[in-house]
Amino acid sequence: MARYLVKLRYYPGDSLEEIKEGDLKNFEKEFGVRIDYEKIEKRELKKGLLMEETGTKSLEEISQEIITISSDTEDFLSNCIIALYRKYRSPRTVYSFLGSNEAGQRIAKKLMNTFGGW
């Protein structure tokens, strides 16, 4: 198991641009980390708008894109997160790092204040 694990949860409209798996694979190679990607799409078109009822759903059932970064090296993880924040910005909710381990979350939050911002 990796020493550092970070889940970045982007909800619809959070990221500055479309998250592409090819870009994530390039980051993975460039920074020597492991990146997994999951897209959950539960919104439905209603009256011409994409909508979703979230009040009765668990976090894992709500539309979002989750980038999971794992690494044994703090520097590799930090450099990758900085690049992701510059490209997409940092996630924007209090649940953004849910599922991260303590060491990874600490790094992601510290970098968020410097490179991503809310």
N, C-alpha and C positions, 0 to 999 in steps of 0.2 A: 504494500500500500504506500502511496506517495505521502511524503511528509507534509506537503501543502496541497490543499484542495479548495478551489474557489468556484462557486456557482454564481454566474452573472445572469440575473433574470431581467430580460427586457420585455416590457408589456407593449401592446400596439401603440405606435407613435413615439416610443422612447428613444430608439436609436436614430442617429443622424442620417443614416443611410441603410439600405437593405443589407441584412446580414447574409453573406454567401458562404456556403460550405467550402468552396474553393479558396476564398480568402483566409478562412480559418485554418485550412490545411497548410497554406503558405506560412502563416504565423507559427503553426506547430513546428514546421521544419526550421524556420528561421531562429526560433528561440529555444528549441530543444525541450519542449514541454509536450504533454498530451492534451489534446483538445477534443471534447465530445460536444455535439450539437443536437439539440432537440427542439422541434417547433411544434407547439400545441395550438391548433386553430379551432376554436369553438364558436366563433362569432357567426351570426346568420344575417342575411340580408332581409331587413324589415323596413318597409316604406322607403326604400332607396338608401338606407343607411346600414352599415355593418354594426350589429348590436349583439350584446351578450348579457345575460342575467348572471351576475357573479355572487350575489348575496347568499345563496344557498350552496355554493360549491366550495370544495377544498382548493387550496392554492394550486395543487398539481393538476386541477381540472380547468383552470382558467387560461385563456389564450395568452401565450407568451413564447418567447424564444430564450432558451437556456444554453449558455455557453459554459461548459465545465472545463476548467483548466487544472491540471495536476502536475506536480513537479517535486523532485527531491531537493531542488536547489532554489533558494530564495531569490537570488539574482535573476535566474532564468524566468521564474514566475513573475517577478516585478517588471522586468523588461517587456514581457508579453502583455501583461495587464496595461502597462502604459501605452503600448501600441494599440490595443483594443480600445482603450478610452479615447485616444486621439482620433481613431477612425469612427467609432460609434457613439462615444461619450460614455460616462459611467451610467449604470442603471439608476433609476430615479425614484424608487420607493423604499420604504423601510424594510420590505421583504426581499430586497434585491440580492442579498447574499445568503438567504435561507438555504441550508443544505451544505454550506461551506464548513470546513473544520476551523477551529479557533485560530490556528496559525495563519491559514490562508485568508480568512476574513479580516484579520488584523492588518495584513499587508494591503488587501484590496481597499479597505476603508481609508488607510493612510494615504494611499495613492489617489484615491478619489478626491480628497481635499486638495491635492496638488495639481493633478492632471485632468480630472474629470468634472468635478463640481456637480452640485445638484442644482 
